[in-house]
Amino acid sequence: MKTTRLALIAVLALIVGAAAALRAGLIGPGAGRGAEDAGRAAAGDVRPGPAGAGLERLPEPGGPGTAAVAGGAASLVPTRPPGEAVARLIADLEGALAAGDRAALLAASRALRDALLADPDLVPAAAYVLLDAGAQRAVREALAVVLGSLPGAAGKRAVLEGLRAGALAGFERAAILALGIGEAEDGDALERDDQPYAVEAAPGLVTFVRGPVAEADARAELARRTGAADPAERLAAARALHDSTAFEEAREALAERVVAERDAEVVAEAASALGEWTRRAPLDDLERRQVVERLLDAAPRSDEVVRFRLVAPLSSTPLRSEERERLHALAAGGADPETRRFAVDVLGRRLPPDRPGDDPALAVLVEAIVKDPSGEVREAAALALGRAATTDVRAQSALANALGRDADWEVRAAAARSLGRARGSAAARSALEAALAGDPHPTVRAVAEKALAALGASPARPGR
């Protein structure tokens, strides 16, 4: 069997360590794990501590209590060359990556993760490989994700120290995401494809990035990384901090991205996180007011992905009167149709379904469906008014008018769909029957028929 480089390192370290221990008189009857500890000491990362105290880290000139890691960096995390078990698991991981076999990669990654879960004393050996600049980068990248996926602080601490020391060059994105991993122990770790909050942190390894980052040092590093030169790193840091907005340093870093960031995905991630935070913040809190102002400022000047990510939080967060008026102004007089459509969508979602007529936004939506020059904005207004169509006569009348007169078939179809919620409205039924009988577009006629069925009326379509 081919002897891997890691296995050779481990064997040589143990041999040298055992010899050093014999010379020092550390091995003798009842020494127990003394030979193993001495081998680690000879490797330069730890030394045997007092009886029963385990291993101590050797101090370095760089600071008390630090240990030498690969590449000469200083780390507060204890490391040691991997023994046979960890070396074999790393070799399996290396082979799966070389073969490009995702099933084998998942199996090897989970086997390594299970071993680290079963015996946390193996984490220093995994940390050694993570920090070893001579190991394959793909292996180290996958290992960062595996370590980050472990519950507790030990795995993430190894990744954090590697990042801070600059020892993880070339796969910083994976390491940043690793600090934000919040895996579930359900047997599907590292294979969260197409699930909410899932990110491919390293090739083939898809994991949950969610939950608050508990360690202050990790949050500080992530906040710093939101200003990295590489937009992929900035996005990774924003994602890792998404659920940490209860902490001021996270909010400050994300708010800075909303203002200064040029990459739309990074702005969207930061804005979404802050928007969700505003739901929980006191309405009169000064910071909250500043954040909402920044989010509303961002909508007109950002890409569609930013507005898309802002719709849900701004639709459900409490707003002050001046903030609602700002939305009204964006819906009625936004410089571009994308901004007006965004504001119309948010206002429609905010309408109270029981008494929509009490909300001044209803008048804004009615005006938009009648007067806005953009068909996309009128369509959004038609869909938004569906929330009020159940009870409000003004909404029903505006929708019926759009269904009968709008030149854009997509607006007419949206109006028909919304009128399907106007139970008990004779005007809605009459407008839908007229559309079914005479609208020139087949999609509008089909939607009108479904809407009539929802109202409890199912007349036969003409021509049948």
C-alpha positions as CSV (number, residue, x, y, z in Angstrom):
1,M,0.0,0.0,0.0
2,K,1.3,3.4,-0.9
3,T,2.5,5.3,2.2
4,T,1.1,8.8,2.3
5,R,3.2,11.8,3.1
6,L,1.0,12.4,6.2
7,A,1.6,8.9,7.5
8,L,5.3,9.3,7.1
9,I,5.3,12.6,9.0
10,A,3.4,10.9,11.8
11,V,5.7,7.9,12.0
12,L,8.8,9.9,11.9
13,A,7.5,12.3,14.6
14,L,6.7,9.4,16.9
15,I,10.1,7.7,16.3
16,V,12.0,10.9,17.0
17,G,9.8,11.7,19.9
18,A,10.3,8.3,21.4
19,A,14.0,8.6,21.2
20,A,13.9,12.0,22.8
21,A,11.7,10.7,25.5
22,L,14.1,7.8,26.2
23,R,17.0,10.1,26.5
24,A,15.0,12.4,28.8
25,G,13.9,9.5,31.0
26,L,10.2,10.1,30.2
27,I,9.4,6.5,29.2
28,G,9.3,4.0,31.9
29,P,7.0,1.6,33.7
30,G,3.6,3.1,34.1
31,A,4.4,6.0,31.8
32,G,1.2,5.3,29.9
33,R,0.9,7.9,27.0
34,G,4.3,9.4,27.7
35,A,5.8,8.1,24.5
36,E,3.0,9.6,22.4
37,D,3.2,12.9,24.2
38,A,7.0,13.0,23.9
39,G,6.6,12.3,20.1
40,R,4.3,15.3,19.9
41,A,6.8,17.4,21.8
42,A,9.6,16.4,19.4
43,A,7.4,17.5,16.6
44,G,7.5,21.0,18.1
45,D,3.8,21.7,18.8
46,V,3.2,20.5,22.4
47,R,5.0,19.2,25.4
48,P,3.9,16.7,28.1
49,G,2.3,18.5,30.9
50,P,2.0,17.5,34.6
51,A,0.5,14.2,35.3
52,G,-3.2,14.1,34.4
53,A,-3.0,17.6,32.7
54,G,-2.6,16.4,29.1
55,L,-0.5,18.4,26.7
56,E,0.8,21.9,27.0
57,R,1.6,24.2,24.1
58,L,5.2,25.3,23.8
59,P,5.8,29.0,24.0
60,E,7.4,30.9,21.2
61,P,9.1,34.2,20.8
62,G,5.9,35.4,19.1
63,G,3.9,35.3,22.4
64,P,3.4,33.2,25.5
65,G,1.5,30.0,25.1
66,T,1.6,29.9,21.3
67,A,2.7,27.0,19.2
68,A,4.6,26.7,15.9
69,V,2.4,25.8,13.0
70,A,3.2,25.0,9.4
71,G,4.7,27.9,7.6
72,G,6.1,29.5,10.7
73,A,2.8,31.2,11.7
74,A,1.8,31.5,15.3
75,S,-1.4,29.8,16.6
76,L,-3.3,29.5,19.8
77,V,-4.7,26.2,18.7
78,P,-2.8,23.1,19.7
79,T,-1.7,21.0,16.7
80,R,0.2,17.7,16.2
81,P,1.1,15.5,13.3
82,P,-1.7,13.1,12.5
83,G,-1.5,9.5,13.8
84,E,-2.3,6.5,11.7
85,A,-6.1,6.8,12.0
86,V,-6.4,10.5,11.0
87,A,-3.7,10.1,8.3
88,R,-5.8,7.3,6.7
89,L,-8.9,9.4,6.8
90,I,-7.1,12.3,5.2
91,A,-5.7,10.0,2.6
92,D,-9.3,8.8,1.7
93,L,-10.3,12.5,1.5
94,E,-7.4,13.2,-0.8
95,G,-8.2,10.2,-3.0
96,A,-11.9,11.2,-3.4
97,L,-10.9,14.7,-4.4
98,A,-8.4,13.5,-6.9
99,A,-11.0,11.2,-8.4
100,G,-13.6,13.9,-8.7
101,D,-16.1,11.5,-7.1
102,R,-18.6,13.4,-5.0
103,A,-20.1,10.3,-3.4
104,A,-16.7,9.3,-2.3
105,L,-15.9,12.8,-1.1
106,L,-19.0,12.9,1.0
107,A,-18.3,9.5,2.5
108,A,-14.7,10.5,3.3
109,S,-15.6,13.9,4.7
110,R,-18.3,12.4,6.9
111,A,-16.0,9.6,8.1
112,L,-13.5,12.2,9.1
113,R,-16.2,14.3,10.7
114,D,-17.6,11.3,12.6
115,A,-14.1,10.5,13.9
116,L,-13.5,14.1,15.1
117,L,-17.0,14.0,16.8
118,A,-16.3,10.7,18.5
119,D,-12.8,11.8,19.7
120,P,-12.2,15.6,20.1
121,D,-8.6,14.8,20.9
122,L,-8.1,14.2,17.2
123,V,-8.9,17.8,16.3
124,P,-5.3,19.0,16.8
125,A,-4.2,16.5,14.2
126,A,-6.7,17.7,11.7
127,A,-5.7,21.3,12.6
128,Y,-2.1,20.4,11.8
129,V,-3.0,19.3,8.3
130,L,-5.2,22.4,7.8
131,L,-2.3,24.7,8.6
132,D,0.3,22.6,6.7
133,A,1.2,24.7,3.6
134,G,2.7,21.6,2.1
135,A,-0.6,19.6,2.1
136,Q,-2.8,19.8,-1.0
137,R,-4.9,22.9,-1.1
138,A,-8.1,21.0,-2.0
139,V,-7.7,18.8,1.0
140,R,-7.1,21.7,3.3
141,E,-10.1,23.5,1.9
142,A,-12.4,20.5,2.5
143,L,-10.9,20.1,5.9
144,A,-11.7,23.7,6.8
145,V,-15.4,23.0,6.1
146,V,-15.3,19.7,8.0
147,L,-13.8,21.4,11.0
148,G,-16.2,24.3,10.8
149,S,-19.1,21.9,10.7
150,L,-18.3,20.4,14.1
151,P,-20.4,21.5,17.1
152,G,-18.7,23.6,19.7
153,A,-15.7,25.9,19.3
154,A,-12.7,23.6,18.8
155,G,-13.0,23.1,15.0
156,K,-14.0,26.7,14.2
157,R,-11.2,28.0,16.5
158,A,-8.6,26.1,14.4
159,V,-10.1,27.7,11.2
160,L,-10.2,31.1,12.8
161,E,-6.6,31.0,13.9
162,G,-5.5,29.9,10.4
163,L,-7.4,32.8,8.9
164,R,-5.9,35.3,11.3
165,A,-2.4,34.0,10.8
166,G,-2.7,34.2,7.0
167,A,-2.1,30.4,6.8
168,L,-5.1,29.6,4.6
169,A,-4.2,31.5,1.5
170,G,-6.1,30.4,-1.6
171,F,-9.2,29.1,0.2
172,E,-10.2,32.0,2.4
173,R,-13.8,31.9,1.2
174,A,-14.3,28.4,2.5
175,A,-12.6,29.2,5.8
176,I,-14.8,32.3,6.2
177,L,-18.0,30.3,5.5
178,A,-16.7,27.6,7.9
179,L,-17.0,30.1,10.8
180,G,-20.7,30.5,10.1
181,I,-21.6,26.9,9.6
182,G,-24.5,25.6,11.7
183,E,-25.0,22.0,10.8
184,A,-27.7,19.7,12.0
185,E,-26.9,16.2,13.3
186,D,-29.3,14.3,11.1
187,G,-27.0,12.2,9.0
188,D,-27.1,14.6,6.0
189,A,-24.2,16.8,7.0
190,L,-22.3,18.4,4.1
191,E,-25.0,17.5,1.6
192,R,-27.6,20.2,1.9
193,D,-28.2,20.7,-1.8
194,D,-31.1,23.1,-2.6
195,Q,-32.1,23.7,1.0
196,P,-32.6,27.1,2.6
197,Y,-29.4,28.6,4.1
198,A,-27.3,26.1,2.3
199,V,-24.0,27.1,0.6
200,E,-21.4,25.1,-1.3
201,A,-18.6,26.1,1.1
202,A,-16.0,24.0,-0.8
203,P,-16.4,22.0,-4.0
204,G,-18.9,19.2,-3.4
205,L,-19.5,20.1,0.3
206,V,-22.9,21.9,0.8
207,T,-23.6,22.9,4.3
208,F,-25.9,25.2,6.3
209,V,-24.5,28.6,7.0
210,R,-26.9,29.9,9.6
211,G,-27.2,30.9,13.2
212,P,-25.4,33.5,15.3
213,V,-21.6,33.4,15.4
214,A,-21.0,32.9,19.2
215,E,-17.3,33.8,19.5
216,A,-16.5,37.5,19.6
217,D,-13.1,36.9,18.0
218,A,-14.8,35.1,15.1
219,R,-17.3,37.9,14.6
220,A,-14.5,40.4,14.6
221,E,-12.6,38.5,11.9
222,L,-15.7,38.1,9.8
223,A,-16.5,41.8,10.2
224,R,-13.0,42.6,9.0
225,R,-13.4,40.2,6.1
226,T,-16.5,42.1,4.8
227,G,-13.9,44.6,3.6
228,A,-11.7,42.1,1.8
229,A,-10.4,42.8,-1.7
230,D,-12.1,39.7,-3.1
231,P,-15.9,40.0,-3.5
232,A,-16.3,36.3,-2.9
233,E,-14.7,36.7,0.5
234,R,-16.9,39.7,1.3
235,L,-20.0,37.8,0.3
236,A,-18.9,34.8,2.4
237,A,-18.4,37.1,5.4
238,A,-21.8,38.8,5.0
239,R,-23.4,35.4,4.8
240,A,-21.6,34.1,7.9
241,L,-22.7,37.2,9.8
242,H,-26.3,37.2,8.5
243,D,-27.8,35.8,11.8
244,S,-25.4,37.7,14.1
245,T,-27.1,41.1,13.8
246,A,-27.8,41.0,17.6
247,F,-24.2,42.1,17.9
248,E,-23.2,45.7,17.2
249,E,-20.0,44.9,15.3
250,A,-21.9,42.7,12.9
251,R,-24.5,45.4,12.2
252,E,-21.8,48.0,11.7
253,A,-19.9,45.9,9.2
254,L,-23.1,45.0,7.2
255,A,-24.3,48.6,7.2
256,E,-21.0,49.7,5.7
257,R,-21.5,47.2,2.9
258,V,-25.0,48.5,2.1
259,V,-23.4,52.0,1.6
260,A,-20.0,51.3,0.1
261,E,-20.3,47.9,-1.6
262,R,-20.2,47.6,-5.4
263,D,-21.0,43.9,-5.7
264,A,-24.8,43.5,-5.8
265,E,-24.8,40.0,-4.2
266,V,-22.9,41.4,-1.2
267,V,-25.2,44.4,-0.9
268,A,-28.2,42.1,-1.1
269,E,-26.9,39.8,1.7
270,A,-26.1,42.7,4.0
271,A,-29.3,44.5,3.3
272,S,-31.4,41.3,3.9
273,A,-29.7,40.7,7.2
274,L,-30.2,44.2,8.4
275,G,-33.8,44.2,7.2
276,E,-34.5,41.2,9.3
277,W,-32.9,42.8,12.3
278,T,-35.3,45.8,12.0
279,R,-38.2,43.5,12.7
280,R,-36.9,43.0,16.2
281,A,-35.5,46.4,17.0
282,P,-37.6,49.0,18.9
283,L,-39.5,51.3,16.5
284,D,-37.9,54.5,18.0
285,D,-34.4,53.1,18.2
286,L,-32.0,55.6,16.5
287,E,-29.8,52.9,14.9
288,R,-32.9,51.1,13.6
289,R,-34.1,54.4,12.0
290,Q,-30.7,54.9,10.4
291,V,-30.7,51.3,9.0
292,V,-34.2,51.6,7.5
293,E,-33.1,54.9,5.9
294,R,-30.1,53.2,4.4
295,L,-32.2,50.3,3.1
296,L,-34.7,52.7,1.4
297,D,-31.8,54.7,0.0
298,A,-30.3,51.5,-1.4
299,A,-33.4,50.3,-3.3
300,P,-33.4,52.9,-6.1
301,R,-29.6,52.6,-6.8
302,S,-29.2,48.9,-6.5
303,D,-29.6,45.9,-8.7
304,E,-32.8,43.8,-8.8
305,V,-31.3,41.2,-6.5
306,V,-31.0,43.7,-3.7
307,R,-34.6,44.8,-4.1
308,F,-35.7,41.2,-4.2
309,R,-34.0,40.4,-0.9
310,L,-35.5,43.5,0.7
311,V,-39.1,42.8,-0.1
312,A,-39.8,40.3,2.6
313,P,-38.2,42.1,5.5
314,L,-39.6,45.5,4.6
315,S,-43.0,44.0,4.1
316,S,-43.1,42.8,7.7
317,T,-41.1,45.2,9.8
318,P,-43.0,47.9,11.6
319,L,-42.4,51.3,10.0
320,R,-42.7,54.8,11.2
321,S,-45.0,57.2,9.4
322,E,-42.2,59.0,7.6
323,E,-40.8,55.6,6.5
324,R,-44.2,54.6,5.1
325,E,-44.4,57.9,3.3
326,R,-41.0,57.3,1.8
327,L,-42.3,54.0,0.3
328,H,-45.4,55.8,-1.0
329,A,-43.1,58.3,-2.7
330,L,-41.0,55.5,-4.3
331,A,-44.1,53.8,-5.6
332,A,-45.6,57.0,-7.1
333,G,-42.5,58.8,-8.3
334,G,-39.5,56.5,-8.4
335,A,-37.2,57.4,-11.2
336,D,-37.2,53.9,-12.7
337,P,-40.0,51.3,-13.1
338,E,-38.0,48.7,-11.1
339,T,-38.0,50.9,-8.0
340,R,-41.7,51.7,-8.4
341,R,-42.5,48.0,-8.8
342,F,-40.5,47.2,-5.7
343,A,-42.3,49.8,-3.6
344,V,-45.7,48.7,-4.9
345,D,-44.9,45.1,-4.0
346,V,-43.9,46.0,-0.5
347,L,-46.9,48.2,0.0
348,G,-49.3,45.5,-1.2
349,R,-47.8,43.0,1.2
350,R,-48.2,45.4,4.1
351,L,-51.9,46.0,3.5
352,P,-54.0,44.7,6.4
353,P,-56.3,42.1,4.9
354,D,-59.2,42.8,7.3
355,R,-59.3,46.6,6.8
356,P,-57.2,47.5,3.8
357,G,-59.2,50.7,3.2
358,D,-57.7,52.2,6.4
359,D,-54.2,52.1,5.0
360,P,-53.2,55.2,2.9
361,A,-51.2,52.8,0.7
362,L,-54.4,51.6,-0.9
363,A,-54.8,54.9,-2.7
364,V,-51.2,54.7,-3.9
365,L,-51.8,51.2,-5.3
366,V,-55.1,52.2,-7.0
367,E,-53.3,55.2,-8.7
368,A,-50.4,52.9,-9.8
369,I,-52.7,50.4,-11.5
370,V,-54.5,53.2,-13.4
371,K,-51.7,55.7,-14.2
372,D,-48.2,54.2,-14.1
373,P,-46.7,54.1,-17.6
374,S,-45.0,50.8,-17.0
375,G,-46.9,47.6,-17.6
376,E,-44.7,45.8,-15.0
377,V,-45.6,48.3,-12.3
378,R,-49.3,48.1,-13.2
379,E,-49.1,44.3,-13.1
380,A,-47.5,44.5,-9.6
381,A,-50.2,46.9,-8.5
382,A,-52.9,44.5,-9.7
383,L,-51.4,41.6,-7.8
384,A,-50.9,43.8,-4.7
385,L,-54.6,44.9,-4.8
386,G,-55.6,41.3,-4.6
387,R,-54.8,41.5,-0.9
388,A,-57.6,44.1,-0.6
389,A,-60.0,42.7,-3.1
390,T,-61.7,40.5,-0.6
391,T,-63.3,43.4,1.2
392,D,-62.5,46.7,-0.4
393,V,-64.8,48.2,-3.1
394,R,-62.1,50.6,-4.4
395,A,-59.7,47.7,-5.0
396,Q,-62.4,45.7,-6.7
397,S,-63.4,48.6,-8.9
398,A,-59.7,49.3,-9.9
399,L,-59.1,45.7,-10.7
400,A,-62.3,45.4,-12.8
401,N,-61.3,48.5,-14.7
402,A,-57.8,47.1,-15.4
403,L,-59.2,43.8,-16.5
404,G,-61.5,45.4,-19.0
405,R,-59.3,48.2,-20.3
406,D,-55.6,47.7,-19.8
407,A,-53.6,47.3,-23.1
408,D,-51.1,44.8,-21.5
409,W,-52.5,41.3,-21.3
410,E,-50.2,40.5,-18.3
411,V,-51.8,43.3,-16.4
412,R,-55.3,42.0,-17.3
413,A,-54.3,38.5,-16.2
414,A,-53.0,39.7,-12.9
415,A,-56.2,41.7,-12.4
416,A,-58.3,38.6,-13.1
417,R,-56.3,36.6,-10.7
418,S,-56.9,39.1,-7.9
419,L,-60.6,39.4,-8.6
420,G,-60.8,35.7,-7.9
421,R,-60.5,36.7,-4.2
422,A,-63.5,39.2,-4.3
423,R,-66.1,36.8,-3.0
424,G,-69.6,38.3,-3.0
425,S,-68.7,41.1,-5.4
426,A,-71.1,41.4,-8.4
427,A,-68.7,43.8,-10.1
428,A,-65.9,41.3,-9.9
429,R,-68.1,38.5,-11.3
430,S,-69.3,40.7,-14.1
431,A,-65.8,41.8,-15.1
432,L,-64.5,38.2,-15.1
433,E,-67.5,36.9,-17.2
434,A,-66.8,39.7,-19.7
435,A,-63.1,38.8,-19.9
436,L,-63.9,35.1,-20.3
437,A,-66.3,35.9,-23.2
438,G,-64.3,38.5,-25.0
439,D,-60.6,39.0,-24.0
440,P,-58.4,38.5,-27.0
441,H,-55.6,36.7,-25.1
442,P,-56.1,33.0,-24.2
443,T,-54.1,33.3,-20.9
444,V,-56.4,36.1,-19.7
445,R,-59.5,34.0,-20.5
446,A,-58.0,31.0,-18.8
447,V,-57.2,33.0,-15.6
448,A,-60.7,34.5,-15.7
449,E,-62.3,31.1,-15.8
450,K,-60.3,29.9,-12.8
451,A,-61.1,33.1,-10.9
452,L,-64.9,32.6,-11.6
453,A,-64.5,29.1,-10.3
454,A,-62.9,30.5,-7.1
455,L,-65.9,32.8,-6.7
456,G,-68.3,29.8,-7.0
457,A,-69.3,30.5,-10.6
458,S,-68.3,28.2,-13.5
459,P,-69.9,29.3,-16.8
460,A,-69.0,27.4,-19.9
461,R,-66.4,29.0,-22.1
462,P,-67.5,30.3,-25.4
463,G,-66.9,28.1,-28.4
464,R,-67.4,24.8,-26.5
